[in-house]
Amino acid sequence: MDFGPHLMLALLEGAVLAAVLALMASGLSLVFGVMRVVNVAHGEFYMLGAVVAWAVADLVGGGPAVGFIAALILAPLIVGGLAAAADMTILKRIDYDPERTIVATIGLLYVIQQLTLMGYGPEARPVAPPFNTRIALPWIEWGEGGPSVYFPWGLSTTSYKLFVIGAAAALILAIRLVLMHSKAGLVMRATQLDSEMATAFGIPVERVYAAVFGVGAGLAALAGVLIVPIQQAHYLMGGEALLLSFIVVIIGGLGSLTGTIVAAVLIGMSDGIISVFFSPTLAKILATLLVALVLVFRPQGLFGARER
């Protein structure tokens, strides 16, 4: 298989990572955009989504499809509910102070991680995908007689990976539509712009914060459910996901959904290409260097608004 098919395969793998990253980072960006809270425990909600997906699929039975659908519904609800409860019992009591919320969410990270280790164990456990048909991918070669289509050996993907890309894109579009064209989105945007004025107009700001924190965690859990048939559920899987999510939101601009999506595609695609042709370690190093460049030359991110 020559360079062209290899590049196509790398782009497909990068698209899967970009889709999951965009979904997870959208939750992180939403929480910061509305609440001005940097949620350091966001990666653990992603991990909880994967672990709960394994537990639900194991308990429900009835085949991979039934277990996966049940996990896709229940995991975000369970994790989102836990996050909303954490907001009301912890973050609300410290008045969403920026410095104290970072410390509090670091503590929450370790509590979730250690409780998962105690209850779930240190093993990495798989969840069977609902469908996983191998799909051979065609490639066009230009010869003396003109273009010809052939199927290079090894150039293939699975139906589930294509589903992950499509499902993440549909969910992100739904988030954008809700934020821009619904009453709930209007309330979130009003709270984001001026929480004191929103309170004066009768908006229950603390309930909005709890709901937003829960939705953000639910999106991370959804990303965990989507990725666990590809990567096994493990109690330490939230660390790398959190790092990549922070890279995405810093490059895209904190609080900018559009910037988050663009940065997720940029990081996911570059990670896929560099990992295939060089090494995954080099991909992470270059992503970190890109963050440093953005912080130096455009601190607000590619799509973030400059503070006045």
Secondary structure, 3 states (H helix, E strand, C coil): CCHHHHHHHHHHHHHHHHHHHHHHHHHHHHHHHHHCCCCCCHHHHHHHHHHHHHHHHHHHCCCHHHHHHHHHHHHHHHHHHHHHHHHHHHHHHHCCCHHHHHHHHHHHHHHHHHHHHHHHCCCCECCCCCCCCEEECCEEEEECCEEEEECCCCCEEEHHHHHHHHHHHHHHHHHHHHHHHCHHHHHHHHHHHCHHHHHHCCCCHHHHHHHHHHHHHHHHHHHHHHHCCCCCECCCCHHHHHHHHHHHHHHHCCCCHHHHHHHHHHHHHHHHHHHHHCCHHHHHHHHHHHHHHHHHHCCCCCCCCCCC
